[in-house]
Amino acid sequence: MSAPELLRSPLRPADLLLRDVRLLDPREDIDARHDLLVRGGSIAELAAPGTLTPGDDFELVEGQGRLSV
């Protein structure tokens, strides 16, 4: 007897704001703290720490200087 097939809903692309995280991107010469907005699973905006506001349906992650690569 075979195991039953597992069903799951398709995942929605992420909408989130990483607030005040340290970003490293050597190709763009970035090594600094920023807010990082992800919309539909893609990076949408970088801004100074604490300046971006998430939308109503965005997840907010407080970075407090944590590293995001």
Backbone bond lengths (Angstrom), bond angles and torsions (degrees), N, CA, C in turn:
res aa  C-N    CA-C-N  psi(-1)  N-CA   C-N-CA  omega(-1)  CA-C   N-CA-C  phi
1 M - - - 1.448 - - 1.537 107.91 -
2 S 1.307 116.46 131.50 1.469 120.24 -178.05 1.528 110.18 -88.88
3 A 1.334 114.86 156.07 1.473 121.00 179.32 1.523 109.14 -70.20
4 P 1.336 117.04 147.05 1.463 119.19 178.37 1.525 110.51 -66.47
5 E 1.321 115.34 147.15 1.467 121.04 178.85 1.530 109.14 -70.42
6 L 1.327 115.59 134.40 1.464 119.96 177.35 1.516 109.35 -86.31
7 L 1.293 115.59 134.22 1.459 120.43 179.03 1.521 109.20 -111.79
8 R 1.319 116.43 143.82 1.457 120.36 176.02 1.517 108.63 -145.83
9 S 1.300 115.03 155.49 1.456 120.45 176.67 1.528 109.16 -76.16
10 P 1.325 117.30 147.38 1.465 118.63 175.27 1.530 109.66 -62.48
11 L 1.316 116.04 140.23 1.459 120.23 -179.24 1.518 110.61 -77.67
12 R 1.304 115.36 140.24 1.456 122.67 177.34 1.532 107.93 -85.13
13 P 1.328 119.25 136.09 1.460 120.30 176.61 1.533 110.88 -57.16
14 A 1.320 115.42 146.59 1.461 121.78 -174.67 1.526 112.89 -66.84
15 D 1.328 115.01 140.53 1.459 124.47 167.90 1.514 105.39 -125.83
16 L 1.330 117.18 106.26 1.460 118.66 -177.98 1.510 111.14 -151.53
17 L 1.318 114.05 160.84 1.455 121.95 176.22 1.517 107.73 -120.48
18 L 1.323 116.30 119.65 1.458 122.57 171.52 1.516 105.45 -94.52
19 R 1.320 116.45 110.04 1.463 120.53 -174.17 1.528 109.93 -98.42
20 D 1.332 114.71 128.42 1.463 123.31 175.31 1.525 112.36 57.37
21 V 1.341 115.34 59.75 1.461 121.29 174.92 1.526 109.08 -112.48
22 R 1.314 116.20 153.28 1.465 120.33 176.53 1.519 107.81 -85.96
23 L 1.317 116.17 119.98 1.459 121.99 -179.51 1.515 110.19 -102.11
24 L 1.327 116.19 137.22 1.451 122.93 175.57 1.519 109.03 -123.77
25 D 1.325 116.75 121.22 1.460 122.06 173.72 1.520 107.19 -145.57
26 P 1.345 117.22 94.46 1.456 119.71 -177.20 1.524 113.70 -62.07
27 R 1.344 117.70 -28.39 1.469 119.80 179.29 1.518 111.64 -66.10
28 E 1.335 116.69 -32.39 1.462 121.44 -179.95 1.526 111.89 -103.11
29 D 1.336 117.04 6.13 1.465 123.48 -179.37 1.536 111.36 56.47
30 I 1.343 115.73 45.10 1.466 121.35 178.07 1.523 108.95 -108.35
31 D 1.302 116.51 125.77 1.458 124.46 171.82 1.523 105.87 -151.34
32 A 1.324 116.01 81.35 1.465 120.66 -174.65 1.527 109.67 -161.33
33 R 1.322 114.92 167.85 1.465 121.42 176.52 1.524 109.06 -85.31
34 H 1.331 115.17 135.19 1.464 122.97 -178.48 1.520 110.00 -147.41
35 D 1.327 115.53 167.09 1.461 122.95 160.42 1.521 105.43 -92.50
36 L 1.336 116.95 140.19 1.456 122.52 -179.30 1.521 108.20 -126.71
37 L 1.326 116.95 117.49 1.456 122.47 -179.76 1.522 109.22 -101.16
38 V 1.329 116.13 125.25 1.457 122.71 177.33 1.524 107.42 -111.73
39 R 1.321 115.89 123.27 1.466 121.17 -179.46 1.526 108.26 -125.57
40 G 1.320 116.47 123.92 1.469 120.21 179.68 1.513 112.97 62.85
41 G 1.345 117.21 27.81 1.446 121.53 177.57 1.515 115.14 86.15
42 S 1.334 118.18 0.55 1.464 122.20 -179.69 1.522 110.54 -123.10
43 I 1.317 116.22 149.13 1.467 120.13 176.76 1.519 108.58 -64.26
44 A 1.339 115.24 124.86 1.460 120.68 -177.27 1.523 112.27 -107.43
45 E 1.350 116.79 -30.70 1.463 118.19 -174.57 1.520 110.83 -162.08
46 L 1.333 115.12 144.34 1.465 123.80 169.99 1.517 106.99 -117.88
47 A 1.323 116.93 141.80 1.468 120.38 179.52 1.522 109.06 -152.30
48 A 1.311 115.52 169.43 1.462 121.23 177.17 1.525 109.58 -59.71
49 P 1.344 117.53 148.89 1.468 120.62 -177.96 1.526 112.66 -55.71
50 G 1.336 115.15 132.98 1.456 121.20 175.99 1.516 115.47 80.02
51 T 1.343 117.86 9.36 1.468 119.03 -176.09 1.520 114.27 -103.01
52 L 1.339 118.16 -18.21 1.465 119.74 179.21 1.524 110.38 -92.09
53 T 1.329 115.69 146.88 1.456 122.29 178.22 1.524 108.21 -117.40
54 P 1.346 117.85 127.61 1.463 119.08 -179.61 1.525 111.19 -71.77
55 G 1.333 115.99 152.65 1.452 120.57 173.01 1.518 110.26 -71.91
56 D 1.320 116.26 173.14 1.468 121.04 -177.30 1.524 112.93 -59.62
57 D 1.337 117.28 -35.33 1.455 120.11 -176.49 1.532 112.58 -101.97
58 F 1.326 117.69 16.69 1.463 122.08 178.06 1.524 110.26 -91.84
59 E 1.317 115.54 143.49 1.460 120.69 171.97 1.529 107.39 -83.87
60 L 1.316 117.24 138.48 1.459 122.62 178.98 1.518 109.06 -109.31
61 V 1.346 116.08 126.73 1.461 122.28 176.23 1.519 106.61 -118.47
62 E 1.333 116.33 115.57 1.467 121.21 177.82 1.520 108.50 -81.05
63 G 1.314 116.13 116.16 1.457 120.08 -175.91 1.509 114.36 -87.63
64 Q 1.312 117.28 -35.13 1.463 122.62 -178.94 1.526 111.40 48.62
65 G 1.341 115.62 45.57 1.450 121.65 176.41 1.516 115.43 84.16
66 R 1.334 117.78 3.31 1.465 119.63 179.36 1.529 109.73 -63.57
67 L 1.309 116.31 159.99 1.458 123.15 -175.26 1.517 111.48 -87.25
68 S 1.343 117.16 132.23 1.463 123.37 174.81 1.514 107.23 -128.51
69 V 1.338 116.74 118.20 1.466 121.05 -177.30 1.523 108.65 -114.56
